[in-house]
């Protein structure tokens, strides 16, 4: 049985995902910067991983991937797999390197976005028509990583100030991933 504290956390996560769906589908996907659109689901996965840790980042990434695939009417699973990996690795990196400033989180989100786009590009290359992978690197992967990274700083600050997420810890963790 869930206690009140955990129930409040689950409600916050569901609320953040619901807002992300509305914003991503109706606002963000309509705005193109440098020929790409931002990925709020990936940005939120990174922010949750930084503030809550690798396990909760991976769980949030899985849920965000399912929601994103459903919102885009895409085959279920690819985004979930990529976002789980991003959530877990971003949470590990944040715990070990102590990313607590908004710009540190933005840098981590940009790297996570590039890694996710690279994996998506590999999936497309292997599964679908052979797109020009190197051309995607410059025209899609790098600009989206930059856009996602820049979008992360204000989102991180907003979610922390609204007390939807705790601030990231500024102390690096020990070798086991837990705080020392």
C-alpha atoms as a printed R data frame, in Angstrom:
    type eleno elety resid chain resno      x      y       z
1   ATOM     1    CA   UNK     A     1  0.000  0.000   0.000
2   ATOM     2    CA   UNK     A     2  1.278  3.458  -0.864
3   ATOM     3    CA   UNK     A     3  1.689  5.980   1.902
4   ATOM     4    CA   UNK     A     4  0.715  9.622   1.393
5   ATOM     5    CA   UNK     A     5  4.237 10.761   0.513
6   ATOM     6    CA   UNK     A     6  4.672  8.198  -2.260
7   ATOM     7    CA   UNK     A     7  1.162  8.829  -3.514
8   ATOM     8    CA   UNK     A     8  1.982 12.553  -3.756
9   ATOM     9    CA   UNK     A     9  5.139 11.748  -5.747
10  ATOM    10    CA   UNK     A    10  3.187  9.516  -8.151
11  ATOM    11    CA   UNK     A    11  0.559 12.228  -8.589
12  ATOM    12    CA   UNK     A    12  3.271 14.790  -9.364
13  ATOM    13    CA   UNK     A    13  4.845 12.469 -11.954
14  ATOM    14    CA   UNK     A    14  1.510 11.836 -13.638
15  ATOM    15    CA   UNK     A    15  0.786 15.564 -13.636
16  ATOM    16    CA   UNK     A    16  4.173 16.413 -15.153
17  ATOM    17    CA   UNK     A    17  3.678 13.765 -17.860
18  ATOM    18    CA   UNK     A    18  0.180 15.032 -18.650
19  ATOM    19    CA   UNK     A    19  1.432 18.595 -18.995
20  ATOM    20    CA   UNK     A    20  4.342 17.361 -21.123
21  ATOM    21    CA   UNK     A    21  1.981 15.570 -23.513
22  ATOM    22    CA   UNK     A    22 -0.151 18.663 -24.008
23  ATOM    23    CA   UNK     A    23  2.854 20.972 -24.437
24  ATOM    24    CA   UNK     A    24  4.788 18.586 -26.699
25  ATOM    25    CA   UNK     A    25  1.895 17.707 -29.007
26  ATOM    26    CA   UNK     A    26  0.190 21.085 -29.260
27  ATOM    27    CA   UNK     A    27  2.984 23.626 -28.746
28  ATOM    28    CA   UNK     A    28  6.563 22.350 -28.942
29  ATOM    29    CA   UNK     A    29  6.086 20.084 -31.964
30  ATOM    30    CA   UNK     A    30  4.671 23.074 -33.868
31  ATOM    31    CA   UNK     A    31  7.783 25.208 -33.281
32  ATOM    32    CA   UNK     A    32 10.890 24.388 -35.282
33  ATOM    33    CA   UNK     A    33 14.278 25.836 -34.337
34  ATOM    34    CA   UNK     A    34 17.276 25.075 -36.568
35  ATOM    35    CA   UNK     A    35 15.024 22.645 -38.443
36  ATOM    36    CA   UNK     A    36 14.265 20.474 -35.375
37  ATOM    37    CA   UNK     A    37 11.777 20.435 -32.532
38  ATOM    38    CA   UNK     A    38 12.590 19.907 -28.874
39  ATOM    39    CA   UNK     A    39 11.796 16.644 -27.103
40  ATOM    40    CA   UNK     A    40 10.150 17.492 -23.780
41  ATOM    41    CA   UNK     A    41  9.902 13.823 -22.837
42  ATOM    42    CA   UNK     A    42 13.663 13.404 -23.079
43  ATOM    43    CA   UNK     A    43 14.294 16.696 -21.272
44  ATOM    44    CA   UNK     A    44 11.978 15.697 -18.424
45  ATOM    45    CA   UNK     A    45 13.538 12.232 -18.223
46  ATOM    46    CA   UNK     A    46 16.943 13.850 -17.805
47  ATOM    47    CA   UNK     A    47 15.689 16.335 -15.199
48  ATOM    48    CA   UNK     A    48 13.980 13.592 -13.191
49  ATOM    49    CA   UNK     A    49 17.115 11.441 -13.383
50  ATOM    50    CA   UNK     A    50 19.282 14.306 -12.143
51  ATOM    51    CA   UNK     A    51 16.998 15.168  -9.234
52  ATOM    52    CA   UNK     A    52 15.708 11.725  -8.222
53  ATOM    53    CA   UNK     A    53 18.500  9.327  -9.235
54  ATOM    54    CA   UNK     A    54 19.151  6.643 -11.842
55  ATOM    55    CA   UNK     A    55 16.407  4.197 -10.848
56  ATOM    56    CA   UNK     A    56 13.619  6.759 -10.793
57  ATOM    57    CA   UNK     A    57 15.053  8.333 -13.951
58  ATOM    58    CA   UNK     A    58 14.840  4.984 -15.726
59  ATOM    59    CA   UNK     A    59 11.276  4.352 -14.513
60  ATOM    60    CA   UNK     A    60 10.215  7.856 -15.559
61  ATOM    61    CA   UNK     A    61 11.980  7.331 -18.897
62  ATOM    62    CA   UNK     A    62 10.025  4.138 -19.497
63  ATOM    63    CA   UNK     A    63  6.715  5.859 -18.732
64  ATOM    64    CA   UNK     A    64  7.655  8.919 -20.791
65  ATOM    65    CA   UNK     A    65  8.622  6.674 -23.716
66  ATOM    66    CA   UNK     A    66  5.284  4.874 -23.640
67  ATOM    67    CA   UNK     A    67  3.427  8.181 -23.428
68  ATOM    68    CA   UNK     A    68  5.507  9.659 -26.279
69  ATOM    69    CA   UNK     A    69  4.977  6.627 -28.524
70  ATOM    70    CA   UNK     A    70  1.247  6.757 -27.813
71  ATOM    71    CA   UNK     A    71  1.049 10.521 -28.409
72  ATOM    72    CA   UNK     A    72  2.903 10.218 -31.738
73  ATOM    73    CA   UNK     A    73  1.061  7.028 -32.752
74  ATOM    74    CA   UNK     A    74  4.459  5.350 -33.154
75  ATOM    75    CA   UNK     A    75  5.272  1.682 -32.537
76  ATOM    76    CA   UNK     A    76  5.533  1.105 -28.794
77  ATOM    77    CA   UNK     A    77  8.891  0.370 -27.262
78  ATOM    78    CA   UNK     A    78 11.717  2.148 -29.074
79  ATOM    79    CA   UNK     A    79 11.399  5.429 -27.185
80  ATOM    80    CA   UNK     A    80 10.817  3.549 -23.934
81  ATOM    81    CA   UNK     A    81 14.046  1.612 -24.382
82  ATOM    82    CA   UNK     A    82 16.036  4.712 -25.286
83  ATOM    83    CA   UNK     A    83 14.538  6.825 -22.499
84  ATOM    84    CA   UNK     A    84 15.157  4.076 -19.912
85  ATOM    85    CA   UNK     A    85 18.826  4.054 -20.904
86  ATOM    86    CA   UNK     A    86 18.975  7.861 -20.909
87  ATOM    87    CA   UNK     A    87 17.253  8.115 -17.524
88  ATOM    88    CA   UNK     A    88 19.534  5.573 -15.919
89  ATOM    89    CA   UNK     A    89 22.794  6.902 -17.383
90  ATOM    90    CA   UNK     A    90 21.878 10.550 -16.738
91  ATOM    91    CA   UNK     A    91 21.033  9.686 -13.151
92  ATOM    92    CA   UNK     A    92 24.351  7.882 -12.711
93  ATOM    93    CA   UNK     A    93 26.297 10.736 -14.273
94  ATOM    94    CA   UNK     A    94 24.505 13.315 -12.141
95  ATOM    95    CA   UNK     A    95 25.084 11.314  -8.958
96  ATOM    96    CA   UNK     A    96 28.764 10.765  -9.631
97  ATOM    97    CA   UNK     A    97 29.601 14.196 -11.063
98  ATOM    98    CA   UNK     A    98 27.229 16.251  -8.871
99  ATOM    99    CA   UNK     A    99 25.404 18.236 -11.543
100 ATOM   100    CA   UNK     A   100 23.440 20.687  -9.422
101 ATOM   101    CA   UNK     A   101 23.541 23.945 -11.369
102 ATOM   102    CA   UNK     A   102 20.987 24.543 -14.122
103 ATOM   103    CA   UNK     A   103 23.765 24.817 -16.711
104 ATOM   104    CA   UNK     A   104 25.340 21.551 -15.569
105 ATOM   105    CA   UNK     A   105 21.947 19.895 -15.951
106 ATOM   106    CA   UNK     A   106 21.586 21.546 -19.383
107 ATOM   107    CA   UNK     A   107 24.967 20.195 -20.460
108 ATOM   108    CA   UNK     A   108 24.012 16.715 -19.306
109 ATOM   109    CA   UNK     A   109 20.656 16.986 -21.119
110 ATOM   110    CA   UNK     A   110 22.387 18.050 -24.339
111 ATOM   111    CA   UNK     A   111 24.691 15.026 -24.124
112 ATOM   112    CA   UNK     A   112 21.736 12.766 -23.303
113 ATOM   113    CA   UNK     A   113 19.776 14.172 -26.237
114 ATOM   114    CA   UNK     A   114 22.674 13.593 -28.609
115 ATOM   115    CA   UNK     A   115 23.050 10.015 -27.356
116 ATOM   116    CA   UNK     A   116 19.317  9.364 -27.712
117 ATOM   117    CA   UNK     A   117 19.234 10.823 -31.228
118 ATOM   118    CA   UNK     A   118 22.256  8.716 -32.146
119 ATOM   119    CA   UNK     A   119 20.487  5.547 -30.964
120 ATOM   120    CA   UNK     A   120 17.270  6.556 -32.769
121 ATOM   121    CA   UNK     A   121 19.357  7.124 -35.906
122 ATOM   122    CA   UNK     A   122 20.896  3.678 -35.553
123 ATOM   123    CA   UNK     A   123 17.439  2.124 -35.185
124 ATOM   124    CA   UNK     A   124 16.274  3.919 -38.333
125 ATOM   125    CA   UNK     A   125 19.401  2.887 -40.216
126 ATOM   126    CA   UNK     A   126 19.059 -0.772 -39.243
127 ATOM   127    CA   UNK     A   127 15.260 -1.139 -39.369
128 ATOM   128    CA   UNK     A   128 14.109  1.195 -42.088
129 ATOM   129    CA   UNK     A   129 15.206  2.726 -45.292
130 ATOM   130    CA   UNK     A   130 18.914  3.485 -45.286
131 ATOM   131    CA   UNK     A   131 18.916  7.193 -44.515
132 ATOM   132    CA   UNK     A   132 22.080  9.227 -44.776
133 ATOM   133    CA   UNK     A   133 23.235  8.669 -41.192
134 ATOM   134    CA   UNK     A   134 26.112 11.171 -41.322
135 ATOM   135    CA   UNK     A   135 23.835 13.847 -42.752
136 ATOM   136    CA   UNK     A   136 21.422 13.251 -39.858
137 ATOM   137    CA   UNK     A   137 24.317 13.854 -37.488
138 ATOM   138    CA   UNK     A   138 24.702 17.476 -38.585
139 ATOM   139    CA   UNK     A   139 21.152 18.338 -39.578
140 ATOM   140    CA   UNK     A   140 19.181 16.655 -36.813
141 ATOM   141    CA   UNK     A   141 21.259 15.213 -33.975
142 ATOM   142    CA   UNK     A   142 23.503 18.160 -33.113
143 ATOM   143    CA   UNK     A   143 20.833 20.890 -33.445
144 ATOM   144    CA   UNK     A   144 18.329 18.894 -31.367
145 ATOM   145    CA   UNK     A   145 20.935 18.203 -28.689
146 ATOM   146    CA   UNK     A   146 21.661 21.941 -28.515
147 ATOM   147    CA   UNK     A   147 17.969 22.849 -28.410
148 ATOM   148    CA   UNK     A   148 17.134 20.230 -25.760
149 ATOM   149    CA   UNK     A   149 20.098 21.302 -23.656
150 ATOM   150    CA   UNK     A   150 19.119 24.969 -23.762
151 ATOM   151    CA   UNK     A   151 15.495 24.154 -22.970
152 ATOM   152    CA   UNK     A   152 16.477 22.045 -19.954
153 ATOM   153    CA   UNK     A   153 17.872 24.841 -17.745
154 ATOM   154    CA   UNK     A   154 14.610 26.826 -17.446
155 ATOM   155    CA   UNK     A   155 12.514 23.657 -17.101
156 ATOM   156    CA   UNK     A   156 14.783 22.376 -14.327
157 ATOM   157    CA   UNK     A   157 14.622 25.697 -12.455
158 ATOM   158    CA   UNK     A   158 10.836 25.914 -12.889
159 ATOM   159    CA   UNK     A   159 10.171 22.376 -11.625
160 ATOM   160    CA   UNK     A   160 12.458 22.865  -8.619
161 ATOM   161    CA   UNK     A   161 10.928 26.262  -7.746
162 ATOM   162    CA   UNK     A   162  7.411 24.826  -8.004
163 ATOM   163    CA   UNK     A   163  8.551 22.030  -5.656
164 ATOM   164    CA   UNK     A   164  7.578 19.374  -8.191
165 ATOM   165    CA   UNK     A   165 11.137 18.023  -7.990
166 ATOM   166    CA   UNK     A   166 13.794 18.337  -5.316
167 ATOM   167    CA   UNK     A   167 16.961 20.262  -6.172
168 ATOM   168    CA   UNK     A   168 19.822 18.102  -7.417
169 ATOM   169    CA   UNK     A   169 22.404 17.171  -4.833
170 ATOM   170    CA   UNK     A   170 25.704 19.011  -5.078
171 ATOM   171    CA   UNK     A   171 27.688 16.169  -3.486
172 ATOM   172    CA   UNK     A   172 29.019 13.333  -5.615
173 ATOM   173    CA   UNK     A   173 27.948  9.860  -4.572
174 ATOM   174    CA   UNK     A   174 30.117  6.922  -3.661
175 ATOM   175    CA   UNK     A   175 31.044  3.979  -5.872
176 ATOM   176    CA   UNK     A   176 27.778  2.121  -5.272
177 ATOM   177    CA   UNK     A   177 25.610  4.986  -6.552
178 ATOM   178    CA   UNK     A   178 24.321  5.935  -3.082
179 ATOM   179    CA   UNK     A   179 25.280  9.010  -1.158
180 ATOM   180    CA   UNK     A   180 28.412  8.755   0.979
